[in-house]
Amino acid sequence: MNQLALGLMVATLFLVSGCRGQQTSSPEPSLAAAPESAVSPVPDPVVETAPPQPEVPVAAPDTVATNTSQLPVTLVQQWDPLSNVLFEFGPMTVGPDQITWSSGQTSDYSVVGTDNGYLLRLDPVPVFFDTANPYIKLIPQTNPAGAVTEVEVAFYENEQKAQSDEYIMFGTYMVR
């Protein structure tokens, strides 16, 4: 088998060298300029640069950075609980600056993050199942047509848990 492989390699080398022609010496490099028709200018590549971005202040480790963005209009409406854990609180109404649960709790909110949803800081802090939940994250869910039909809600007991996405309770609401 080794002789066959060696024979194939020799034959391949012979064929390759035969295809290159019988040059005995390398041609001298030409000092004459190439004809203009043979030279095609290569345009300089266009380099697009993004406009300078303003520096974003970094939050201290014990605070969530405040983001002044608002919730999208598709989230500002009334939502009915879809998950069993949320039935006790009843429907949730999201307004332009306040959230109300039909169980009687109302909180003003501010959007403090938009990574994988909308992280909201609530004040006054609602208490569900004897646990204060100063932060919630609204995570919109869309149907195949792209319309928001559900919103997942993650509840957090403190700022550190919200930053590390360690929720204490999670459920889904559907659009009313």
Secondary structure, DSSP 8 states (H G I E B T S, - for coil): -HHHHHHHHHHHHHHHHHHT---SS------S---GGG----------------------TTS---------GGGSSEEEE-SHHHHTT--EEE-SSEEEETTS-EEEEEEEE-TTSEEEEEES--EETTEE--EEEEEEEE-TTS-EEEEEEEEESSHHHHHTT--SEEEEEEE-
